Amino acid sequence: MSGLLLDPWFYAAAIPAVILTGLSKGGFGGAVGLIGVPMMALAMPPVQAAAILLPILCLMDVVSVWTWWGVYDRKMLVDMMPGAVAGIGLGWLTAAFVTEEMVRLIVGTVAIVFVLRWIYVQIRHGATHSAQPNRVAAAFWGTIAGFTSFVAHVGGPPFQIYALPIRLDPKVLSGTSAILFAATNALKLVPYFALGQFDTANLTASVVLIPLAPLSTIAGAWLVRRMRPELFYPFTYATVAVVAAKLLWDGIAGLL
């Protein structure tokens, strides 16, 4: 057994990280799942944390897509998916040059501006204000989501920056997110393998944590089905703000 699996701090960090990620994959809490890699990084290097989490994310994606089967926005997927694929390719090409700290700082900054803009819109236009779909914006934010997802598993905020203002039904938003990130995470398996991230120790750690994946994902979907939109959206924006602050802190600390 690897030394990692004998370390109690590994379980102290990894178990809550996987549970929070599963709840997010089920649609509850939105960006809460982005805490997964930073939380696991308290007990191991961030790159190793990302590698261990990726197979678990793929299993969660299967459960999430099954849970939300048939509930999604086709136009949003068609508009965002090509950009997401391009973003993954860009992340692979620049993996040797772009650090996780830089990505966290950029994503955190953009997400904070996004939340502040939402607060401004609520004050000026009211809680029912919604944006219209835009193919160019969808392609742009899809590319950013694919890139940041590849580098540090933080594709959620760029996706939400485009998707949340459109104000889909929470179930439709959750189903659309499930399909988009199931596809991107599956694509990420190839470059992660090529970069040598799936060694025996990391895969063994993934297997140990996998039983938590379906249970937490189903629990997240159960909560979303019972949450009203007027509660869902403020809660989700609040989680984006919290995670953005965490990403900014980690990014600044890492660069300093």
MARLUM-677708 format. One record per atom (N, C-alpha, C): residue in three letters; z, x, y. Coordinates in steps of 0.2 Angstrom, whole numbers, plus 5000, padded with zeros to 4 digits. Last residue first. Layout:
BEGIN
ALAZXY;...
//
This chain:
BEGIN
LEU497550175172;LEU498050215176;LEU498350265171;LEU496950095163;LEU496550145167;LEU496950195171;GLY497950025157;GLY497550065153;GLY497150115157;ALA498449945168;ALA498849995165;ALA498450045160;ILE497349865170;ILE497549915175;ILE497949965172;GLY497249795158;GLY496649835160;GLY496849885165;ASP498449735157;ASP498249785152;ASP497749825154;TRP498349655169;TRP498949695168;TRP498749755163;LEU497249575166;LEU497249615172;LEU497849675171;LEU497649505154;LEU497149555154;LEU497149605160;LYS498749435160;LYS498849485154;LYS498349535154;ALA498049355168;ALA498549395171;ALA498749455166;ALA497249285159;ALA496949325164;ALA497449375167;VAL498249205152;VAL497849265148;VAL497549305153;VAL498649125163;VAL499149165159;VAL498749225156;ALA497349055165;ALA497749095170;ALA498249145168;VAL497148995153;VAL496649045155;VAL496949085161;THR498148905153;THR498148955148;THR497649015150;ALA497748825164;ALA498448855164;ALA498448915159;TYR496648765158;TYR496548805164;TYR497248855165;THR497248685148;THR496848745146;THR496748785152;PHE498048595156;PHE498348645151;PHE497948705149;PRO497048525163;PRO497548565167;PRO497848615162;TYR496348475151;TYR496048515156;TYR496548555160;PHE497348385144;PHE496948445141;PHE496748495146;LEU497748285152;LEU498148335151;LEU497848395148;GLU496548215154;GLU496948225160;GLU497548275159;PRO496148195140;PRO495848245145;PRO496248265151;ARG497548185129;ARG497148155133;ARG496748205138;MET497748235112;MET497848255119;MET497348225123;ARG497448225099;ARG497948185101;ARG498148195109;ARG496548325096;ARG496348255094;ARG496848205097;VAL497248435098;VAL496748415102;VAL496548345102;LEU498148435086;LEU498448435093;LEU497948405098;TRP497248465076;TRP497648405076;TRP497948385083;ALA496748585080;ALA496248535080;ALA496648465080;GLY497948665077;GLY497648665084;GLY497148605085;ALA498048645063;ALA498548615067;ALA498348615075;ILE496848715058;ILE496948635058;ILE497448605062;THR497348845062;THR496748815065;THR496748735064;SER498448865054;SER498548865061;SER497948835065;LEU497848855041;LEU498448815043;LEU498448805051;PRO496848955040;PRO496648885040;PRO497248835043;ALA497749075043;ALA497149055047;ALA496948985046;LEU498749125035;LEU498949085041;LEU498349055045;PRO498049195025;PRO498349125023;PRO498549085029;ILE497749325031;ILE497249265030;ILE497549195029;LEU498549435030;LEU498649385036;LEU498249325035;VAL498049505019;VAL498749485020;VAL498849425025;VAL496749535023;VAL496849485018;VAL497549465018;SER496949625034;SER496649555035;SER496849505030;ALA497449735027;ALA497949695032;ALA497649625033;THR496349765020;THR496949745016;THR497449705021;LEU495549805030;LEU495349745026;LEU495949715022;ASN496149925034;ASN496049865039;ASN495949805035;ALA496150005022;ALA496749985026;ALA496749925030;THR494750025020;THR495149985015;THR495849965018;ASP493849985035;ASP494050025030;ASP494549985025;PHE492849935046;PHE493149905040;PHE493249945034;GLN492250015056;GLN492949985057;GLN493249945051;GLY491050085057;GLY491550105052;GLY492250075053;LEU489950035063;LEU490450075067;LEU491050105063;ALA489449945054;ALA489050005055;ALA489550055059;PHE490449845055;PHE490349885049;PHE490049945050;TYR490149795068;TYR490849825066;TYR490849865060;PRO488749755066;PRO488949815070;PRO489649845069;VAL489149645057;VAL488649695055;VAL488749755060;LEU490049555063;LEU490249595057;LEU489749655055;LYS489449485074;LYS489849545075;LYS490049585069;LEU488949375068;LEU488449425070;LEU488849495071;ALA490149305067;ALA489749325061;ALA489249375062;ASN490449285080;ASN490849325076;ASN490549345070;THR489349195084;THR489449265087;THR489849305083;ALA489549085076;ALA488949125076;ALA489049195078;ALA490849045080;ALA490649055073;ALA490049095072;PHE490649025094;PHE490949085092;PHE490949095084;LEU489848905093;LEU489548965097;LEU489949025094;ILE490648815086;ILE489948835083;ILE489748895086;ALA491748805094;ALA491848825087;ALA491148845084;SER491248755106;SER491548815106;SER491548845099;THR490948625101;THR490348665104;THR490648735104;GLY492148575098;GLY491648575093;GLY491148625095;SER492848575111;SER493048615105;SER492548625100;LEU491948485118;LEU492048555120;LEU492348595114;VAL492248365110;VAL491548395110;VAL491548465113;LYS493548345113;LYS493348355106;LYS492648385106;PRO493648325127;PRO493948385124;PRO493748405117;ASP492048295134;ASP492648265131;ASP492948325127;LEU491648405148;LEU491448375141;LEU492148335139;ARG491648465161;ARG492048415159;ARG491848375153;ILE491048575167;ILE490548515165;ILE490948455163;PRO492048665169;PRO491848625175;PRO491348565173;LEU492048725155;LEU492548685158;LEU492348645164;ALA490848815154;ALA490948755150;ALA491448705153;TYR490948935161;TYR490348895162;TYR490548815159;ILE492248975159;ILE491948975166;ILE491348935166;GLN492248975145;GLN492548925148;GLN492348915156;PHE491449095142;PHE491249025140;PHE491548975144;PRO492349185148;PRO491649175151;PRO491349115148;PRO493549165140;PRO493549155147;PRO492849145150;GLY493149205126;GLY493349135128;GLY493249125136;GLY492849335122;GLY492349295124;GLY492549225127;VAL493649445118;VAL493849405124;VAL493249365126;HIS493549545108;HIS493649475106;HIS493949435112;ALA493049665114;ALA493749655114;ALA493949585112;VAL491649675112;VAL492049735114;VAL492749725113;PHE491149555109;PHE491049605104;PHE491549665106;SER491549475119;SER491849455113;SER491749515108;THR490849525130;THR491549535130;THR491849515123;PHE489549485126;PHE489749555127;PHE490449575126;GLY489649345125;GLY489449385119;GLY489649465120;ALA489949315138;ALA490349295133;ALA490249345126;ILE488849365145;ILE489449395146;ILE489949375141;THR487849275139;THR487849345139;THR488449385140;GLY488349155144;GLY488349165137;GLY488249245135;TRP488249165157;TRP488949165155;TRP488949175147;PHE486749165158;PHE487149225161;PHE487849225157;ALA486449045152;ALA486249105149;ALA486649165151;ALA487048955161;ALA487248955154;ALA487049025150;ALA486348975172;ALA487048995172;ALA487348995165;VAL485148925168;VAL485248995170;VAL485949025170;ARG485448795165;ARG485148835160;ARG485248915162;ASN486748695169;ASN486248735172;ASN486048795167;PRO487548535170;PRO487348595166;PRO486748625170;GLN488648505184;GLN488048485180;GLN487848545176;ALA490448475186;ALA489848515187;ALA489248495183;SER491548355192;SER491248395186;SER490648425189;HIS493148285197;HIS492448315199;HIS492248355193;THR494348225195;THR493748195191;THR493148235192;ALA495248275204;ALA495348295197;ALA494748275192;GLY494548315220;GLY494948275215;GLY494848295208;HIS494048395230;HIS493648345227;HIS493948295222;ARG495048485234;ARG494548455239;ARG494148395236;ILE495848515224;ILE496148495230;ILE495648455235;GLN494948545214;GLN495448495213;GLN495748465219;VAL494348665220;VAL493948605219;VAL494448545217;TYR495548755220;TYR495148735226;TYR494748665225;ILE495648765206;ILE496248735210;ILE495948715217;TRP494448825203;TRP494648765200;TRP495148725204;ARG494648945209;ARG494148905211;ARG494248835209;LEU495649005202;LEU495848985209;LEU495248935211;VAL495049015190;VAL495548975190;VAL495748955197;PHE494049115193;PHE493849055191;PHE494348995191;VAL494849225197;VAL494449195202;VAL494249125200;ILE495349245184;ILE495849225189;ILE495449195195;ALA494149285177;ALA494549225175;ALA495049205180;VAL493749405183;VAL493349345184;VAL493749285182;THR494949485180;THR494749475187;THR494349405188;GLY494849485166;GLY495449455169;GLY495249445176;VAL493549545164;VAL493649475162;VAL494249445165;ILE493949675169;ILE493349635172;ILE493449565170;LEU494949715161;LEU495049715169;LEU494549665172;ARG494449715149;ARG494949675150;ARG495049665158;VAL493449815150;VAL493249745149;VAL493849695151;MET494249925152;MET493749905157;MET493549835156;GLU494949935140;GLU495349925146;GLU494849895152;GLU493949965131;GLU494249895131;GLU494649885137;THR492550055139;THR493250045135;THR493549975135;VAL490950095136;VAL491350045139;VAL492050035135;PHE490350195127;PHE490450205134;PHE490950155138;ALA490150155115;ALA490350215115;ALA490550235123;ALA489550025116;ALA490150035113;ALA490550095114;THR488249995120;THR488750025125;THR489450035122;LEU487649925109;LEU487349985113;LEU487850025117;TRP488549825107;TRP488449875102;TRP488149935105;GLY488349745119;GLY489049775118;GLY488949835112;LEU487049705118;LEU487249755123;LEU487949785122;GLY487249625107;GLY486749685106;GLY486949735112;ILE488049525113;ILE488249565107;ILE487849625106;GLY487149475122;GLY487749515124;GLY488049555119;ALA486149415114;ALA485949475119;ALA486549515121;VAL486949315109;VAL486649365105;VAL486449425109;ALA487149245121;ALA487749275117;ALA487449325113;GLY485949205125;GLY486249255129;GLY486849285126;PRO485649105115;PRO485249175116;PRO485549225120;MET486749015117;MET486649055111;MET486249115112;MET486648925129;MET487048985129;MET486949035123;ASP485748825126;ASP485648865133;ASP486048925132;VAL486148775114;VAL485448795115;VAL485348845121;LEU487448725118;LEU487348785113;LEU486648815113;MET487148635127;MET487548685129;MET487448745124;LYS486448535119;LYS486048575125;LYS486448635127;ARG487348495110;ARG486748525108;ARG486448565114;ASP489048485109;ASP488448475114;ASP487948515112;TYR489848405095;TYR489648465099;TYR489148445104;VAL490248365080;VAL490548345087;VAL490348405091;GLY489948395067;GLY489548345070;GLY489748325077;TRP491548455063;TRP490848445061;TRP490548385064;TRP492748505066;TRP492348475071;TRP491648455069;THR493148565054;THR493548515057;THR493148475062;TRP492048655052;TRP492148605047;TRP492548545050;VAL492348745062;VAL491748715062;VAL491748655057;SER493648785058;SER493548755064;SER492948715064;VAL493448855046;VAL493848795046;VAL493748755052;VAL492548955051;VAL492348915045;VAL492748845046;ASP493349015060;ASP492748985062;ASP492548935057;MET494349075051;MET494549025056;MET493948985059;LEU493549175046;LEU493849115042;LEU494049055046;CYS493349255057;CYS492749215054;CYS492949165049;LEU494549295060;LEU494249245065;LEU493649215062;ILE494749375050;ILE495149315050;ILE494849265055;PRO493849475052;PRO493749435046;PRO494149375047;LEU494449525065;LEU493849495065;LEU493649455058;LEU495749585065;LEU495749515066;LEU495049485065;ILE495449715061;ILE495849675057;ILE495749605058;ALA494749755073;ALA494449755066;ALA494849715061;ALA495749745083;ALA495149705083;ALA494749695076;ALA496649835079;ALA496849765079;ALA496249725079;GLN495949955080;GLN496149935074;GLN496349865073;VAL495849955094;VAL495249945090;VAL495349925083;PRO497149965098;PRO496849905100;PRO496149895095;PRO498350035086;PRO497850045091;PRO497449975092;MET499849935084;MET499349975082;MET498849985087;ALA500749845090;ALA501049885084;ALA500449925081;LEU500149795101;LEU500849815102;LEU501149865096;ALA499049735097;ALA498949805099;ALA499649835101;MET499349605094;MET499349655089;MET499349725091;MET499249565108;MET499849565105;MET499849605098;PRO497849595111;PRO498349625114;PRO499049625111;VAL497249505101;VAL497149575100;VAL497649615104;GLY497849375105;GLY497849395098;GLY497849475098;ILE497649315117;ILE498249355117;ILE498249395110;LEU496549225115;LEU496449295118;LEU497049345118;GLY497149105112;GLY496949145107;GLY496749215109;VAL497249045124;VAL497849065121;VAL497649115116;ALA496148975129;ALA496149055130;ALA496749085127;GLY496448835122;GLY495848875124;GLY495948945124;GLY497448745117;GLY497648805121;GLY497048845124;PHE496548695103;PHE497148685107;PHE497348755111;GLY495548725094;GLY495348695101;GLY495948685105;GLY495648805084;GLY495648735082;GLY495548695089;LYS495748925090;LYS495148905086;LYS495048835085;SER497048915095;SER496548915099;SER495848895096;LEU497748915083;LEU497848855087;LEU497248855092;GLY497349045079;GLY497148995075;GLY497248925079;THR498049125088;THR497249125088;THR497049065084;LEU499349095085;LEU499049075092;LEU498349075092;ILE499349155072;ILE499449085073;ILE499249065080;VAL499049295075;VAL498549255071;VAL498749175072;ALA500149325083;ALA499549335085;ALA499049295082;PRO501249305074;PRO501149265080;PRO500449265083;ILE500849415065;ILE500949345063;ILE500849295069;ALA500849535072;ALA500249505069;ALA500249435067;ALA502149575076;ALA501549565081;ALA501049525078;ALA502849575065;ALA503149545071;ALA502649535076;TYR502049655056;TYR502149575055;TYR502449545061;PHE502249775062;PHE501549755061;PHE501649675060;TRP503549795062;TRP503349785068;TRP502549755068;PRO503849835048;PRO503949765050;PRO503749745057;ASP502649915038;ASP502949925045;ASP503149855047;LEU501949915027;LEU502649925026;LEU503049925033;LEU500649905032;LEU500949845028;LEU501649855027;LEU500450035036;LEU500449985041;LEU500749925038;GLY500350125025;GLY500950125029;GLY501050065034;SER499650035011;SER499550075017;SER500250065021;MET500050044994;MET500050005000;MET500050045006;
//
